[in-house]
């Protein structure tokens, strides 16, 4: 199963996602969507599961703050603000303990990251929104089957297509 992963779009839909996510089976958006139109455009590519972030007003956006789903036999969770200031948040740690997932997709930091902690892949695709700070714009791809998890980052141009 091929899963496109995006976060922190801040209202920007980069048309390069049509190319990068071509052929994916599902798309995960880890929050700070910005405008519902971003989700609508992603849904033209594949089914989307999304969570809200701080930019979205959390629950006020109509998107939940957390999601739990099964993809290719793996328990996958989404939670926007897992890390802040380089540290796992208290709420993030409680979320990980409570959900017991194989993969946790998160956003907020705008930093592309993939790391294993206590048997869980913590995956931040980076930000696909307007370039901020010195961080690259990026999205992610998860390649899943019953026995393996592979995570990749795809760097985007500094300006959206």
Secondary structure as UniProt FT lines:
FT   STRAND          2..6
FT   TURN            10..11
FT   HELIX           16..20
FT   TURN            21..23
FT   STRAND          26..29
FT   HELIX           36..43
FT   TURN            44..45
FT   STRAND          47..50
FT   HELIX           54..56
FT   HELIX           58..61
FT   STRAND          66..71
FT   TURN            72..73
FT   STRAND          74..79
FT   TURN            80..81
FT   STRAND          83..84
FT   TURN            85..86
FT   STRAND          87..88
FT   HELIX           90..99
FT   STRAND          103..106
FT   STRAND          113..117
FT   TURN            118..119
FT   STRAND          120..124
FT   TURN            133..134
FT   STRAND          137..144
FT   STRAND          149..155
//
